[in-house]
Amino acid sequence: MSFEFSQYLDRFLNWWSSGLCLALPKKWRDRQKSLSRFLIAHTEQHSIQFEYHADDTKRSEIRCPLSQTATHEEPGLREWLSHIPNAEALPFIVRVPADQILTKRVRYPRSTQNSLREVIGFDIERQIPFSREDVYFDFLVQNTLDSDEFIDVDLLVFRKQDLKSEYVVIEQCGLIPTIIDSEEFTFFDHHINFLENTRSTHTEHSPYRAAFALLLLWLLIIGLIPGKLAIEANSIADQLTSQADSARAELRSLEPLKLKYAELVSKANYFHELEAGHVSPIDLLLEVTRLLDDDTSLRIFDLKDDRLTIQGESSNASEIPVKFENSPLLSSPQFNSPVTRDNRSGKDRFNITVIVKSRDPS
């Protein structure tokens, strides 16, 4: 019973997909039809054979041989194409010689079977001596009954430059290849297409097929989207709840660090307040420099606690205590020893101590 059901389901899906294709523009549908009519180009000795295949003709092919190197034969090919009905919409196959195909067998994990083209695209430069952008490639999966973990793949590669140099007339006529295969590995026998295009076969259907297929698609979307959104909403809610619980646990673990931080801030504030109540040595030096005359030189500038001792020479040392009395930072100037005269410089030597006033922390 299940086998019969799968057959019916397969037929329905094929019928539905072909109906959806009918909604595409006619030009697109023509290019997607079965290859009952197609153009093919391949080399034969020193010429390029252009062939037109059609099931509705008595002859299976109509040929147009052109020289492989001559570029003046473009008008002849255009004339030949003009006699083929709807030639621009036909699939165009370019078949390259077998000796231009580089074949290499590689092995990949079986888990990559559904994405082999992407995997090979990333790995191809490691397998061949050419850049990924300089080649066309396709592959054939071989039966590997001796291993369940790996699959063997025949990698088929040929250079784009070979196609450009040997099929100049194709580019001149504006023909765009739909399929590129080789004489040994054809599209019909091995489904090889180096352009990575996939072509499906369709037949003419009733005009109601497209509308009915679109209606089924619309009903499917209407039914699936709300359900999918509800599932996603529940999943997001669960994730947010889990994240909130984790955040609360992390906050609880940070509580000791918070207390430690508060303690460090308290200690830092204490030292800051202590420092704010004292005048810095730089400020004291700037104040002494401002008060003393330019002819006064200092030899000792010693600050201990709130006492500043200054020794030096000045042309009039007796006036120094008066200047310190008027300072907002210094007070109580007092000579530590009598002022003496330096006979060499002609200046007075002095040794004086002043009290540094406390700064208001505010």
C-alpha positions as a Markdown table, in Angstrom:
| # | Residue | x | y | z |
|---|---|---|---|---|
| 1 | Met | 0.0 | 0.0 | 0.0 |
| 2 | Ser | 2.8 | 2.4 | 0.9 |
| 3 | Phe | 4.6 | 1.6 | -2.5 |
| 4 | Glu | 1.4 | 2.5 | -4.4 |
| 5 | Phe | 1.0 | 5.7 | -2.4 |
| 6 | Ser | 4.6 | 6.7 | -3.1 |
| 7 | Gln | 4.0 | 6.2 | -6.8 |
| 8 | Tyr | 0.9 | 8.4 | -6.7 |
| 9 | Leu | 2.7 | 11.0 | -4.7 |
| 10 | Asp | 5.6 | 11.1 | -7.2 |
| 11 | Arg | 3.2 | 11.4 | -10.1 |
| 12 | Phe | 1.3 | 14.3 | -8.4 |
| 13 | Leu | 4.6 | 16.1 | -7.6 |
| 14 | Asn | 5.8 | 15.8 | -11.2 |
| 15 | Trp | 2.4 | 17.0 | -12.4 |
| 16 | Trp | 2.4 | 19.9 | -10.0 |
| 17 | Ser | 6.0 | 21.0 | -10.8 |
| 18 | Ser | 5.3 | 21.0 | -14.5 |
| 19 | Gly | 2.1 | 23.0 | -13.9 |
| 20 | Leu | 4.1 | 25.6 | -12.0 |
| 21 | Cys | 6.5 | 25.9 | -14.9 |
| 22 | Leu | 3.7 | 26.9 | -17.1 |
| 23 | Ala | 3.5 | 30.1 | -15.1 |
| 24 | Leu | 6.9 | 31.1 | -16.5 |
| 25 | Pro | 7.2 | 33.3 | -19.6 |
| 26 | Lys | 6.9 | 31.3 | -22.8 |
| 27 | Lys | 10.5 | 32.1 | -23.9 |
| 28 | Trp | 11.8 | 30.6 | -20.6 |
| 29 | Arg | 9.6 | 27.6 | -21.0 |
| 30 | Asp | 10.9 | 27.1 | -24.6 |
| 31 | Arg | 14.4 | 27.0 | -23.3 |
| 32 | Gln | 13.4 | 24.5 | -20.6 |
| 33 | Lys | 11.7 | 22.0 | -22.9 |
| 34 | Ser | 12.9 | 18.5 | -23.7 |
| 35 | Leu | 15.9 | 18.3 | -25.9 |
| 36 | Ser | 13.9 | 17.0 | -28.8 |
| 37 | Arg | 15.2 | 20.0 | -30.8 |
| 38 | Phe | 18.7 | 21.4 | -30.2 |
| 39 | Leu | 21.8 | 22.7 | -31.7 |
| 40 | Ile | 25.2 | 21.1 | -31.2 |
| 41 | Ala | 28.8 | 22.1 | -32.1 |
| 42 | His | 31.8 | 19.8 | -32.1 |
| 43 | Thr | 35.2 | 19.6 | -33.7 |
| 44 | Glu | 35.8 | 17.1 | -36.5 |
| 45 | Gln | 39.4 | 17.1 | -37.8 |
| 46 | His | 40.1 | 20.7 | -38.6 |
| 47 | Ser | 36.6 | 22.0 | -38.8 |
| 48 | Ile | 33.7 | 22.8 | -36.5 |
| 49 | Gln | 30.5 | 20.9 | -37.2 |
| 50 | Phe | 27.2 | 22.7 | -36.4 |
| 51 | Glu | 24.3 | 20.3 | -36.3 |
| 52 | Tyr | 20.6 | 20.8 | -35.9 |
| 53 | His | 18.7 | 17.9 | -34.3 |
| 54 | Ala | 14.9 | 17.7 | -34.5 |
| 55 | Asp | 12.6 | 14.7 | -34.0 |
| 56 | Asp | 10.1 | 16.1 | -36.5 |
| 57 | Thr | 12.5 | 16.1 | -39.5 |
| 58 | Lys | 13.2 | 13.0 | -41.6 |
| 59 | Arg | 16.9 | 13.5 | -41.1 |
| 60 | Ser | 18.2 | 13.4 | -37.6 |
| 61 | Glu | 20.6 | 16.2 | -38.2 |
| 62 | Ile | 21.3 | 19.1 | -40.6 |
| 63 | Arg | 25.0 | 20.0 | -40.7 |
| 64 | Cys | 26.9 | 23.2 | -41.3 |
| 65 | Pro | 30.7 | 22.6 | -41.4 |
| 66 | Leu | 32.9 | 25.6 | -40.8 |
| 67 | Ser | 36.7 | 26.0 | -40.7 |
| 68 | Gln | 38.0 | 26.0 | -37.1 |
| 69 | Thr | 40.4 | 28.9 | -37.7 |
| 70 | Ala | 38.7 | 31.0 | -40.3 |
| 71 | Thr | 36.8 | 34.0 | -38.9 |
| 72 | His | 35.2 | 35.1 | -42.2 |
| 73 | Glu | 32.6 | 32.3 | -42.2 |
| 74 | Glu | 30.4 | 34.0 | -39.6 |
| 75 | Pro | 27.9 | 35.1 | -42.3 |
| 76 | Gly | 27.5 | 31.5 | -43.5 |
| 77 | Leu | 26.7 | 30.3 | -40.0 |
| 78 | Arg | 24.2 | 33.2 | -39.6 |
| 79 | Glu | 22.5 | 32.2 | -42.9 |
| 80 | Trp | 22.3 | 28.6 | -41.8 |
| 81 | Leu | 20.8 | 29.6 | -38.5 |
| 82 | Ser | 18.2 | 31.7 | -40.2 |
| 83 | His | 16.6 | 28.6 | -41.8 |
| 84 | Ile | 16.1 | 26.9 | -38.4 |
| 85 | Pro | 12.8 | 27.7 | -36.7 |
| 86 | Asn | 13.2 | 29.6 | -33.4 |
| 87 | Ala | 17.0 | 28.9 | -33.4 |
| 88 | Glu | 17.8 | 31.5 | -30.7 |
| 89 | Ala | 15.5 | 29.7 | -28.2 |
| 90 | Leu | 16.9 | 26.3 | -28.8 |
| 91 | Pro | 19.3 | 24.6 | -26.4 |
| 92 | Phe | 22.9 | 24.9 | -27.7 |
| 93 | Ile | 25.3 | 22.1 | -26.9 |
| 94 | Val | 29.1 | 22.6 | -27.2 |
| 95 | Arg | 30.9 | 19.2 | -27.3 |
| 96 | Val | 34.6 | 19.4 | -26.6 |
| 97 | Pro | 37.1 | 16.8 | -27.6 |
| 98 | Ala | 37.9 | 14.0 | -25.1 |
| 99 | Asp | 41.7 | 14.8 | -25.2 |
| 100 | Gln | 41.0 | 18.3 | -23.7 |
| 101 | Ile | 39.3 | 16.8 | -20.6 |
| 102 | Leu | 41.4 | 16.4 | -17.5 |
| 103 | Thr | 40.0 | 13.4 | -15.4 |
| 104 | Lys | 40.9 | 12.8 | -11.9 |
| 105 | Arg | 39.4 | 10.4 | -9.3 |
| 106 | Val | 39.0 | 12.0 | -5.8 |
| 107 | Arg | 37.4 | 10.7 | -2.6 |
| 108 | Tyr | 35.1 | 12.7 | -0.3 |
| 109 | Pro | 33.1 | 11.8 | 2.8 |
| 110 | Arg | 29.7 | 10.4 | 2.1 |
| 111 | Ser | 28.2 | 13.2 | 4.3 |
| 112 | Thr | 29.0 | 15.7 | 1.4 |
| 113 | Gln | 27.0 | 13.7 | -1.2 |
| 114 | Asn | 24.1 | 16.3 | -1.3 |
| 115 | Ser | 26.5 | 19.2 | -1.7 |
| 116 | Leu | 29.2 | 17.8 | -3.8 |
| 117 | Arg | 29.3 | 20.6 | -6.3 |
| 118 | Glu | 29.9 | 23.2 | -3.6 |
| 119 | Val | 32.5 | 21.0 | -1.9 |
| 120 | Ile | 34.3 | 20.4 | -5.2 |
| 121 | Gly | 34.1 | 24.1 | -6.1 |
| 122 | Phe | 36.1 | 24.9 | -2.9 |
| 123 | Asp | 38.5 | 22.0 | -3.3 |
| 124 | Ile | 39.2 | 22.1 | -7.0 |
| 125 | Glu | 42.3 | 24.3 | -6.9 |
| 126 | Arg | 43.9 | 21.7 | -4.6 |
| 127 | Gln | 43.2 | 18.9 | -7.1 |
| 128 | Ile | 44.2 | 20.6 | -10.4 |
| 129 | Pro | 47.1 | 22.8 | -11.5 |
| 130 | Phe | 44.7 | 25.6 | -12.7 |
| 131 | Ser | 42.7 | 28.4 | -11.0 |
| 132 | Arg | 39.0 | 27.8 | -10.3 |
| 133 | Glu | 38.1 | 30.8 | -12.5 |
| 134 | Asp | 40.0 | 29.4 | -15.5 |
| 135 | Val | 38.2 | 26.1 | -15.8 |
| 136 | Tyr | 34.8 | 24.5 | -16.3 |
| 137 | Phe | 34.2 | 21.4 | -14.3 |
| 138 | Asp | 31.6 | 18.7 | -13.6 |
| 139 | Phe | 31.8 | 15.3 | -11.9 |
| 140 | Leu | 30.5 | 11.7 | -12.0 |
| 141 | Val | 29.8 | 9.8 | -8.8 |
| 142 | Gln | 31.0 | 6.3 | -8.9 |
| 143 | Asn | 29.5 | 3.3 | -7.1 |
| 144 | Thr | 31.5 | 2.6 | -4.0 |
| 145 | Leu | 30.2 | -0.5 | -2.5 |
| 146 | Asp | 33.4 | -1.2 | -0.5 |
| 147 | Ser | 33.0 | 1.9 | 1.7 |
| 148 | Asp | 30.1 | 3.4 | 3.6 |
| 149 | Glu | 32.0 | 6.4 | 4.8 |
| 150 | Phe | 33.4 | 7.7 | 1.5 |
| 151 | Ile | 32.3 | 8.2 | -2.1 |
| 152 | Asp | 34.6 | 8.2 | -5.2 |
| 153 | Val | 34.1 | 11.0 | -7.7 |
| 154 | Asp | 35.5 | 11.4 | -11.2 |
| 155 | Leu | 36.4 | 15.1 | -11.5 |
| 156 | Leu | 36.1 | 16.3 | -15.1 |
| 157 | Val | 37.9 | 19.6 | -15.9 |
| 158 | Phe | 38.8 | 21.6 | -19.1 |
| 159 | Arg | 40.1 | 25.1 | -19.5 |
| 160 | Lys | 37.9 | 27.9 | -20.6 |
| 161 | Gln | 40.7 | 29.2 | -22.8 |
| 162 | Asp | 40.5 | 26.0 | -25.0 |
| 163 | Leu | 36.8 | 26.8 | -25.6 |
| 164 | Lys | 37.5 | 30.4 | -26.6 |
| 165 | Ser | 40.4 | 29.6 | -28.9 |
| 166 | Glu | 38.7 | 26.8 | -30.8 |
| 167 | Tyr | 35.1 | 28.2 | -31.0 |
| 168 | Val | 35.8 | 31.8 | -32.0 |
| 169 | Val | 32.9 | 31.7 | -34.5 |
| 170 | Ile | 30.4 | 30.8 | -31.8 |
| 171 | Glu | 31.3 | 34.0 | -29.9 |
| 172 | Gln | 31.2 | 36.1 | -33.1 |
| 173 | Cys | 27.6 | 34.9 | -33.9 |
| 174 | Gly | 26.4 | 35.6 | -30.4 |
| 175 | Leu | 25.6 | 32.0 | -29.6 |
| 176 | Ile | 25.4 | 31.3 | -25.9 |
| 177 | Pro | 26.1 | 27.6 | -24.9 |
| 178 | Thr | 23.3 | 26.0 | -22.8 |
| 179 | Ile | 25.2 | 22.8 | -22.3 |
| 180 | Ile | 28.9 | 21.9 | -22.5 |
| 181 | Asp | 29.8 | 18.2 | -22.5 |
| 182 | Ser | 32.5 | 16.1 | -24.0 |
| 183 | Glu | 32.7 | 13.3 | -26.6 |
| 184 | Glu | 33.4 | 10.7 | -23.9 |
| 185 | Phe | 31.0 | 12.0 | -21.3 |
| 186 | Thr | 27.9 | 13.4 | -23.0 |
| 187 | Phe | 24.9 | 15.1 | -21.5 |
| 188 | Phe | 22.6 | 12.4 | -22.8 |
| 189 | Asp | 24.5 | 9.5 | -21.4 |
| 190 | His | 26.1 | 10.9 | -18.3 |
| 191 | His | 24.1 | 14.1 | -17.6 |
| 192 | Ile | 27.4 | 16.0 | -17.8 |
| 193 | Asn | 27.1 | 19.8 | -18.2 |
| 194 | Phe | 30.1 | 21.9 | -17.4 |
| 195 | Leu | 28.0 | 25.0 | -17.2 |
| 196 | Glu | 26.2 | 23.6 | -14.1 |
| 197 | Asn | 22.8 | 24.1 | -15.7 |
| 198 | Thr | 20.0 | 21.6 | -15.1 |
| 199 | Arg | 17.3 | 21.3 | -17.7 |
| 200 | Ser | 14.0 | 19.7 | -17.0 |
| 201 | Thr | 11.6 | 18.2 | -19.6 |
| 202 | His | 8.1 | 19.5 | -20.0 |
| 203 | Thr | 5.3 | 18.8 | -22.4 |
| 204 | Glu | 2.3 | 21.0 | -23.3 |
| 205 | His | -0.4 | 21.0 | -20.8 |
| 206 | Ser | -3.9 | 22.3 | -20.3 |
| 207 | Pro | -4.0 | 26.1 | -19.7 |
| 208 | Tyr | -5.8 | 25.4 | -16.4 |
| 209 | Arg | -2.7 | 23.5 | -15.1 |
| 210 | Ala | -0.8 | 26.7 | -14.2 |
| 211 | Ala | -3.6 | 28.3 | -12.3 |
| 212 | Phe | -4.4 | 25.2 | -10.4 |
| 213 | Ala | -0.7 | 24.6 | -9.6 |
| 214 | Leu | -0.4 | 28.2 | -8.4 |
| 215 | Leu | -3.5 | 27.8 | -6.3 |
| 216 | Leu | -2.1 | 24.7 | -4.6 |
| 217 | Leu | 1.1 | 26.6 | -4.0 |
| 218 | Trp | -0.7 | 29.5 | -2.5 |
| 219 | Leu | -2.8 | 27.2 | -0.2 |
| 220 | Leu | 0.4 | 25.4 | 0.9 |
| 221 | Ile | 2.1 | 28.7 | 1.7 |
| 222 | Ile | -1.0 | 30.0 | 3.6 |
| 223 | Gly | -1.0 | 26.8 | 5.7 |
| 224 | Leu | 2.7 | 26.5 | 6.2 |
| 225 | Ile | 3.7 | 30.1 | 7.0 |
| 226 | Pro | 1.6 | 30.6 | 10.2 |
| 227 | Gly | 2.6 | 27.2 | 11.5 |
| 228 | Lys | 6.3 | 27.9 | 10.8 |
| 229 | Leu | 6.0 | 31.3 | 12.4 |
| 230 | Ala | 4.3 | 29.8 | 15.5 |
| 231 | Ile | 7.1 | 27.2 | 15.8 |
| 232 | Glu | 9.8 | 29.8 | 15.4 |
| 233 | Ala | 8.0 | 32.1 | 18.0 |
| 234 | Asn | 7.9 | 29.3 | 20.5 |
| 235 | Ser | 11.6 | 28.4 | 19.8 |
| 236 | Ile | 12.6 | 32.1 | 20.2 |
| 237 | Ala | 10.6 | 32.4 | 23.5 |
| 238 | Asp | 12.3 | 29.3 | 24.9 |
| 239 | Gln | 15.7 | 30.7 | 23.9 |
| 240 | Leu | 15.0 | 34.0 | 25.5 |
| 241 | Thr | 13.8 | 32.3 | 28.7 |
| 242 | Ser | 17.0 | 30.2 | 28.8 |
| 243 | Gln | 19.1 | 33.3 | 28.2 |
| 244 | Ala | 17.3 | 35.2 | 30.9 |
| 245 | Asp | 18.0 | 32.3 | 33.4 |
| 246 | Ser | 21.6 | 32.2 | 32.4 |
| 247 | Ala | 21.9 | 36.0 | 32.8 |
| 248 | Arg | 20.4 | 35.8 | 36.3 |
| 249 | Ala | 22.9 | 33.1 | 37.2 |
| 250 | Glu | 25.8 | 35.2 | 35.9 |
| 251 | Leu | 24.6 | 38.2 | 37.9 |
| 252 | Arg | 24.5 | 36.2 | 41.1 |
| 253 | Ser | 28.1 | 35.1 | 40.4 |
| 254 | Leu | 29.1 | 38.7 | 39.9 |
| 255 | Glu | 27.8 | 39.9 | 43.3 |
| 256 | Pro | 31.2 | 39.3 | 45.1 |
| 257 | Leu | 32.9 | 41.2 | 42.4 |
| 258 | Lys | 30.5 | 44.1 | 42.9 |
| 259 | Leu | 31.3 | 44.2 | 46.6 |
| 260 | Lys | 35.0 | 44.1 | 45.9 |
| 261 | Tyr | 34.7 | 46.9 | 43.3 |
| 262 | Ala | 32.8 | 49.1 | 45.9 |
| 263 | Glu | 35.7 | 48.5 | 48.4 |
| 264 | Leu | 38.3 | 49.4 | 45.9 |
| 265 | Val | 36.4 | 52.6 | 44.9 |
| 266 | Ser | 36.2 | 53.5 | 48.6 |
| 267 | Lys | 40.0 | 53.2 | 49.0 |
| 268 | Ala | 40.6 | 55.1 | 45.8 |
| 269 | Asn | 38.4 | 57.9 | 47.0 |
| 270 | Tyr | 40.3 | 58.1 | 50.3 |
| 271 | Phe | 43.7 | 58.5 | 48.5 |
| 272 | His | 42.1 | 61.0 | 46.2 |
| 273 | Glu | 40.8 | 63.1 | 49.1 |
| 274 | Leu | 44.1 | 62.9 | 50.8 |
| 275 | Glu | 45.9 | 64.1 | 47.7 |
| 276 | Ala | 43.4 | 66.8 | 47.1 |
| 277 | Gly | 44.3 | 68.4 | 50.5 |
| 278 | His | 48.0 | 68.9 | 49.6 |
| 279 | Val | 49.7 | 71.1 | 47.1 |
| 280 | Ser | 51.7 | 69.2 | 44.5 |
| 281 | Pro | 55.5 | 69.9 | 44.1 |
| 282 | Ile | 54.9 | 71.2 | 40.5 |
| 283 | Asp | 52.4 | 73.8 | 41.8 |
| 284 | Leu | 54.9 | 74.8 | 44.5 |
| 285 | Leu | 57.8 | 75.2 | 42.1 |
| 286 | Leu | 55.6 | 77.3 | 39.7 |
| 287 | Glu | 54.6 | 79.5 | 42.7 |
| 288 | Val | 58.2 | 80.0 | 43.9 |
| 289 | Thr | 59.3 | 80.8 | 40.3 |
| 290 | Arg | 56.5 | 83.4 | 40.0 |
| 291 | Leu | 57.5 | 85.1 | 43.3 |
| 292 | Leu | 61.3 | 85.2 | 43.0 |
| 293 | Asp | 63.1 | 87.7 | 40.7 |
| 294 | Asp | 64.8 | 86.5 | 37.5 |
| 295 | Asp | 68.2 | 87.1 | 39.0 |
| 296 | Thr | 67.5 | 84.5 | 41.7 |
| 297 | Ser | 68.9 | 81.0 | 41.3 |
| 298 | Leu | 67.9 | 77.9 | 43.3 |
| 299 | Arg | 70.3 | 75.1 | 44.4 |
| 300 | Ile | 68.1 | 73.2 | 46.7 |
| 301 | Phe | 64.3 | 72.7 | 46.6 |
| 302 | Asp | 63.4 | 70.2 | 49.4 |
| 303 | Leu | 59.7 | 69.4 | 50.3 |
| 304 | Lys | 59.1 | 67.3 | 53.4 |
| 305 | Asp | 55.5 | 67.0 | 54.7 |
| 306 | Asp | 54.3 | 70.7 | 54.8 |
| 307 | Arg | 57.8 | 72.3 | 55.1 |
| 308 | Leu | 59.6 | 73.6 | 52.0 |
| 309 | Thr | 63.3 | 74.4 | 52.3 |
| 310 | Ile | 64.9 | 76.6 | 49.6 |
| 311 | Gln | 68.6 | 77.4 | 49.1 |
| 312 | Gly | 70.0 | 79.7 | 46.5 |
| 313 | Glu | 71.5 | 83.1 | 45.5 |
| 314 | Ser | 69.8 | 86.4 | 45.0 |
| 315 | Ser | 70.8 | 90.0 | 44.5 |
| 316 | Asn | 68.5 | 91.0 | 47.4 |
| 317 | Ala | 67.8 | 88.0 | 49.7 |
| 318 | Ser | 66.2 | 90.1 | 52.4 |
| 319 | Glu | 63.1 | 90.8 | 50.3 |
| 320 | Ile | 62.3 | 87.0 | 49.8 |
| 321 | Pro | 60.4 | 86.5 | 53.1 |
| 322 | Val | 58.1 | 89.4 | 52.2 |
| 323 | Lys | 57.2 | 87.9 | 48.9 |
| 324 | Phe | 56.5 | 84.5 | 50.4 |
| 325 | Glu | 54.1 | 86.2 | 53.0 |
| 326 | Asn | 51.9 | 87.4 | 50.1 |
| 327 | Ser | 51.7 | 83.9 | 48.5 |
| 328 | Pro | 48.3 | 82.0 | 48.6 |
| 329 | Leu | 50.2 | 78.7 | 48.9 |
| 330 | Leu | 53.1 | 79.6 | 51.3 |
| 331 | Ser | 53.4 | 81.1 | 54.7 |
| 332 | Ser | 55.7 | 81.7 | 57.7 |
| 333 | Pro | 59.0 | 82.2 | 55.9 |
| 334 | Gln | 62.1 | 81.9 | 58.2 |
| 335 | Phe | 65.8 | 82.0 | 57.4 |
| 336 | Asn | 67.6 | 78.9 | 58.6 |
| 337 | Ser | 71.0 | 80.7 | 58.7 |
| 338 | Pro | 72.3 | 84.2 | 58.2 |
| 339 | Val | 72.4 | 85.6 | 54.7 |
| 340 | Thr | 76.1 | 85.7 | 53.4 |
| 341 | Arg | 77.7 | 87.4 | 50.5 |
| 342 | Asp | 79.3 | 85.5 | 47.6 |
| 343 | Asn | 82.3 | 87.5 | 46.5 |
| 344 | Arg | 82.6 | 85.8 | 43.2 |
| 345 | Ser | 79.0 | 86.4 | 42.0 |
| 346 | Gly | 78.3 | 89.4 | 44.1 |
| 347 | Lys | 75.0 | 87.9 | 45.3 |
| 348 | Asp | 73.5 | 86.9 | 48.7 |
| 349 | Arg | 73.4 | 83.3 | 49.7 |
| 350 | Phe | 70.2 | 82.4 | 51.5 |
| 351 | Asn | 68.6 | 79.3 | 53.2 |
| 352 | Ile | 65.0 | 79.7 | 54.0 |
| 353 | Thr | 62.1 | 77.5 | 55.1 |
| 354 | Val | 58.4 | 78.2 | 54.5 |
| 355 | Ile | 55.2 | 76.4 | 55.5 |
| 356 | Val | 53.0 | 75.0 | 52.7 |
| 357 | Lys | 49.3 | 75.8 | 53.3 |
| 358 | Ser | 46.7 | 73.1 | 53.2 |
| 359 | Arg | 44.5 | 73.1 | 50.1 |
| 360 | Asp | 40.7 | 73.2 | 50.6 |
| 361 | Pro | 39.4 | 69.8 | 49.1 |
| 362 | Ser | 36.3 | 71.5 | 47.8 |
